[in-house]
Amino acid sequence: MQRRIVTSVCAALLGVLSACAGSSGSPSTQTLGLPAPTDPPTLQPVENVTLPPDPDGTVPPGTLFNGDLCTALVGADFAGTLLDTQALSLDSCGYSVHTNGVDHTVVVQAQMQADFERPVTSQKVDDITGVGLGAIGLDQGSQYEVIVHVANGYFSVTAFDRSEARSLAAAAARQAAG
């Protein structure tokens, strides 16, 4: 009895398969195609607009220190001897200086308007006149930072003492326009 059921089921399946295969008896190799595109197309091509490469490495006119914070100060600006300069990040440069037998680092860093208008400090903020369009001084413990506003932006000079930081900030302000 089971054999008859299995044979009947197999015969039925063969009948269904031959009906699906068409009259030729061979399996169909056709696939469904994509729908025909609409005319005009509903999706417009997107152009990838990029600026041409800058082979000269030029920066926009008026960029703070011509885009290189390591040009903010030169050897003649320091009371001691300038030993080396090194970019510390994209927005800061360190100047290694030897003064009175001691090596120390002066840092020039690009700042934002908020850093100048609302400095983060618990110390008293000193107003400094005669440097750029305006300047403030911040006692940072073992260092002193002067944040300067110039026509093309903001920057700070951090040095080992108040007088050196103010003097270097004034010198850098003269170089800021590039």
Sequence and secondary structure as in RCSB ss.txt:
>XXXX:A:sequence
MQRRIVTSVCAALLGVLSACAGSSGSPSTQTLGLPAPTDPPTLQPVENVTLPPDPDGTVPPGTLFNGDLCTALVG
ADFAGTLLDTQALSLDSCGYSVHTNGVDHTVVVQAQMQADFERPVTSQKVDDITGVGLGAIGLDQGSQYEVIVHV
ANGYFSVTAFDRSEARSLAAAAARQAAG
>XXXX:A:secstr
 HHHHHHHHHHHHHHHHHHHH TTSS            SS SS           TT    TT GGGG GGGS  G
GGSSSEEEEEEEEETTEEEEEEEETTEEEEEEEEEE HHHHHS   SS EEEE SSTTEEEEEE SSSEEEEEEE
TTEEEEEEESSHHHHHHHHHHHHHHTT 
